[in-house]
Amino acid sequence: MKEMDKHREGQIIPDVELSPGIKSTIVLVIHPSLRHLSIKNRWYKNEFTGDDAEIELLKDAYNRT
């Protein structure tokens, strides 16, 4: 996760075809069981960190659909 945040690759993957004619946007978020260990390292767009990073990530993914 930390490495993906660093390179900003794969945080949001739009237009993933799950089945013929069914597309979705995939968002990389921290699994709840690891959240307490990992959230402090989460960042997005060089301005959001922690919980705010994941909130902004989800907002951006939602606005792309």
N, C-alpha and C positions, 0 to 999 in steps of 0.2 A: 504494500500500500504506500509506504513512504517513498519508494522508488517511483511508483506511478505518479504520485503527486508532484515529485521533483521534476519529472519530464512532461507532466500534464498530458500523458497518453492514456487513453482508455478510461478516463473518469466518466465521460458520457459517450455512449456509442449509439448514434441515431440510426433509425431505419434497419434494424436487424429483422430479417425475415424468419419468423418462427415456424410458419407453415405457409404454403402457397397463398398469397394474398393477405397474410396477417403479419403486420410489421409492428415493432415495438422499439422503444428507446431503453437501452440498458444503462443503469447507473451503478457505479462502484461505490458502495457504502460499507461501513464497518459492521461486521456481525455483532449483534448485541452481547454475545458471550465474551468478546474481546474488546468491547468498547472502552472499558475502564483502563485498559493498558494502551490502547492505540489512539484514542481521540486526541490526545495532546500533540501527536505528530501530524495530524491531519491539517492540510491547508489547500486553498483553492484560489486561483487568480492572483496570487501574490498579495492578497489583502485580507483574506478570511482565514481564520484558524479555528481548530477545535469544532465544537458544535456548529458555530456560525458557518464554517466551511461546508459542512454537510447540508445545512439548510439552504445555502446559496446554490450548491450543486443540484439539489432536488428542484429548486425553483427554476433554474436554467433548463434542466431537462424537461420539466413540465411545460415551460414556455416554448420549447421546440416542437411540441406535438400539436 
